Amino acid sequence: MSKIQEWLSETSFKNYTIESALADASFRKYYRLRNGDRTAILMDSSQELDSLKSFINITLKLCAAEVCSPKIFEQNQEDGYLILEDFGTTHYLDILNNQNYKAFYTKAINSILKMQKTDSSSLPLYDRAFLHFEMDLMQEWYLEKLLKVKLSDSQKGLLEKTLDAISKVVLEQPQGVFVHRDFHSRNIMLKSDNKIGIIDYQDAMSGAVTYDLASLLKDCYVAYDRKEIKKLALEFRDKKGIKVDDETFIKWFDFMGMQRHIKVLGVFSRLSIRDKKNGYLKDIPLTLKYLIDTAQRYEQTKEFAKFLDSVKG
C-alpha cells in the first residue's frame, strides 16, 4: 500500500483517502478514493501486469463505440495502477427481481449491440481450440478434483463427443464480434444517472454473436423464467438483424450457454481449490442446473445431462 500511496502523492488524487472497494475473482485489487463527495476507483493490477495494457486498449475501443466504460484519469503502467471513473456501488445483481428484469435486460441487450460495434480485429480469436481449452477445465477441476470422480474410458469418450458437438454449434453462428466474456449481473453497474456502466472487460476476445447474450441471460448468479428469457434472446436477434428462425437461434444461444457453464464449473472449482476463494462454490448449483436443464433438451447432449446428474452428489 505504501507504494500506491507514494504514487498517489504525485497525482491529482493526492488528497483522497483510500478504502477497499470491489472483490474480484482475479488477483487485481480495487480501492475507492474519496475526497468529500468526489470519488474514483484505483485498480491495482501489479500482480497481473499483462492485463493492464489490454484493459487500457479495450477501454479506448469501447469509448469509441460509445459504450459506457470507465474513464481513465491517471495511469502508471510500470507498477500496474490505474485511477478510473467510479460507477458507484449498485450492480445489476443488487436490483434485479421478477418485476424489473425484462426492462433491465433489454437495457443490457442494447449495450451488447453497442459493444458488438467495437473494433475486434486485433483481439484474440475465440476459436475451436480456445472453446475446448475452457471446457476442459470442467473435467480437471470440477469432476476430478472437486467431485473426485474417476472417469471411465466410456465417460471420457462421452465428454469428448459432447464437447465436440457443443463447439460445432457455437462455431456455426456468426463470429468475429467483440466478446466481453464476463457480461453478467456483477459486471454491469447502474450509475446514478440510470445509465449502464460496463466493467471487467480486459479479457475480451473476438468470437460468437451469442456469447455475451448467454452470459447475460443465463447468469450464473441469478435465473428467471425460460420462456421470457427466450423472448429476450429473440429480441436481441431481431435488433441485431440476424436472419435465422427461432429454433436455430435458440439452439445457438443454448449451446453457447452450455459452453460457458461447462467452463464456469471448472473455473469456480479452481478458484476454490487453487486460489482458496471458496465463496464461488455456492454458485455451482445454479450453474449446474442451467447446464443440465439445457443439455437434456437436445439429442447431442442428453446423455451428458444424465451423466452430470448422476455424479453431482
N, C-alpha and C positions, 0 to 999 in steps of 0.2 A: 504493500500500500504506500510505503514511503516514496517509491519510485513514481507511482501515479501522482502523488501529491506534489512531488518535485516538478513533474511535467506540467501539472495544472497551474502551478505558480507562474509559469511562463505564458499562459493563455489568458483570454478574456474571461475565463471562468475561475480565476484565482480566488475570488471571494465567495465561492459557492461551497456549501457544506456537502459532505458525501454520505449517502445512506444506501444500503442494499436495495436492489430493485427486483429484477426478474430471475427466476430459476430457469435453467436451460439443460437440455439433455446432453449438450456438448461440454467441452472444457472452457467455453467462454464464460466470462462473468460480467454482470451488468450492475451498474450503480446509478442511483438518481442523484443528480447535482441540484442543489436548491439554494436560491437566494431570494428570500421573501416569497412572492408568488411566481417567481420565474424558475423554471426547471429545465433540465436537459438530461439525457442519458449518456453515461460513459460506458462504452463497450471495451472490455479488456480481453483482447484476443492474443495475449502474449504466449499462451500455450497452444495456439492454433494460428500461427502467423500466416500459414499458406492460404487460409480462408479470407484474410483481410483484403488483399488485392481484389479477389473475386467479389467480395461484398461491395467494395467501392465501385468497381466497374459495373456491376449489375444495378446498383443504386442509380448510377448515371443513365443506364439504359431504361430503367423503369420511369425515371423522371421525364425522359424524352418521350415516352409513350403516355405521359400524363397519369401514371399510376401513382397513388399516394404512398410513397415510401419516405422514410425519414430523411430530412435534410442533414448533410454532414457539415457541422460547424467548425470542427478542428480535427486534425489527423496527425498521428505520429506512427507512421508505418514501420519504422525501425523497431519500436518497442511493442507495437501491436495495440495502440489505443486510438479510439475514435470518440468524439463527442457528437451526439446525434440529437435531432429533434425528439422531444418527449411526446408520445402519443397518449399519455395518460395511463390509467390502470384498469380500464374496462375492456376485457377480452370478450369476444363473442360467447365463449363458454359461460361467462358470468350472466349473460342476459337472455340467451336462447331459451324458449319454452314452447309449449304446444300451441300457444296463441300467436306467437310472432315469428316462428322460424321460417315460414314461407316468405315473408317480406324481407327478413334479413338475408336469407339465402339468395333471393333474387338480386339483392344489392351486391352480394359477393359474386354471384354469377357474372354480373356486369363488370366487376373488377377482373375476373378471369378473362373475359373478352378483351379488355384493355391490355392485360398482361400479354395476351397472345399476339398483340400487335408489336410487341417488343422485338427488337432485332436479336435473333437467337443464333445467327450464323457462326459466331465464334464460340458457342457453348459446347461442352462435351455432348456426344450423342447418347441418347437413351436407347441403345441398340439391343439386339438379342443377347449378346454377351453380358451386358450390364443388367438386363432384366433377370437373367439367370443367376448372376453373381449375388443379386439382392435376395432372390427367392431361396438360394442355397443356405442363407443364414438360418432359415427355419429348421432345417434338418440338424445342423450342428448345435445351435444354441437352444432352440425350443424343445425339439424332440429328444435329442441325445443327451444334452447337458442339463436341461431343466426337468424334463419328464423322465430322464434316464431310460428311454426306450432303446432297446437293441433291435434294430431293424433287420428283418429277414431279407433275403435276396428278392423275393417277390414284392415286398413292401418298397424296397429301393427302386424296383422296376416300376411300380405304380407311381411313385413320386416323379420319376424321370418322365414317364409318359404324360402325367398330368401337367407338369411344368412346361413341357414342350407344347401341349395343347393350349395352355394359357398364353404363352408368349406368341404363339402363332396368331391368335385372335387379336392380341394387343397390337401386333405389327400390321394387321390388315387395315387398321383405321388410319386416317390422315396423320402424318408425322411432321416433325420439323417445326413445331410451335414451342414457344417459351414455356417451360415447365418449372413452376416454383418448387415442387417436390414435397412441400410440407404445408399445404394450404388448408388449414383446419382451424377449429374454433379457438385454439390457444395462440395462433399466429395472426389472427385478424383482430384488430383493435377498433373499437368505436370511439372516435375522437369527440372532443367537446363540441365540435361544430357538426356532429352527427354524420361525418364522413368516415369511410372505412380507411384505416391505416394498415399497411401490409408490412410484416417484419419477417426476419429469419429466412431470407431467400438466397443466401450466399452459395448454396449448393445447387443452384438452378442448372437445368440441362435443356437440351433440345429433344423433344420426344412426342408422345402420343397426345392427340387432341383431348382425350377424356381424362388425362391423369389428374389434373388439379380439380376437375369436376368430381371425380371419385373421392379425392381427399376431402373435399368439402362436404359432399352429400352422404358419404359413408364414413363419417368422422369416428375415429377410434374412441372418442371421449363422450359421444352423445349420439342418440339414434331416434329417428322419427318414422312415421308410417310409410311403408314401402311404396304404396300406391301414390302418395303425394310426392315422394322422392323421385319416382319415375316421371311424374308430370314435370317436375322441376328440371330433370335431366333433359327431357324433350324440349322444354322451353329454351335451354341452352342450345340444343341442336338447331332449333328454328332461328334463334338470334344469330347463330354462327353461320347459318345458310348451308348446312350440310345436307345434301340431297340423298338421304337413305331412309328406309322405312323404320317404323318404331321398333320392330323386333330386332333388326340389325343394330341399331344404335344402342338399345338397352343391353344387348349382348356385349358390345364393345365396352360399355360402361361397367357392366358386371364383371367381365374378365379383367379389366383394368383394376377394379376394386379388389379382386382376388389376388392379383399380383402384389398389390400394395399390402394387403393384410397378411399375406404369407411372409413378406419381408418384415413387417412390423412385429409379428410374433417372434422372429429371430432377434430383432433389434431390442424389443422390450426385455427379452430373456437375457441378452448380452449386457444390457445396462445394469441389470440386477447382479448377474454372476461376475462379470468382469469389472464393472465400474462401481459396484456397491450402491447403485441407485435403485433401491428396492421399491420405490413408490410406483414404478411403472407396472409392477406385477398385477396391481388391482385393475389395470386397463386391459389385461389379456382376455378375460371372459367375454367382454363385448366385441373385441377384435375377432375372437374365435367364433362367436355367434354370427357375426356378419359373414365370415368365411364359409362356415358350414351351411348357413341358410342359402347363400348364393350358389355354392358348389352343388348342392343337391337339386338345383333347378335345371342342370344341363347334363346331357349324356356323357360328355367328355370328362366331367368332374364328379359324377355321382359316387363312384367308388371311393374317390379321395375323401369326399364328405363323410362316408361311413367309417373310413379309417380314422380320420381326425376325431370323430365322435367316440370311437372305441378306445382311444388312448388318452383322452383328455382328463380322465380320472374323476 
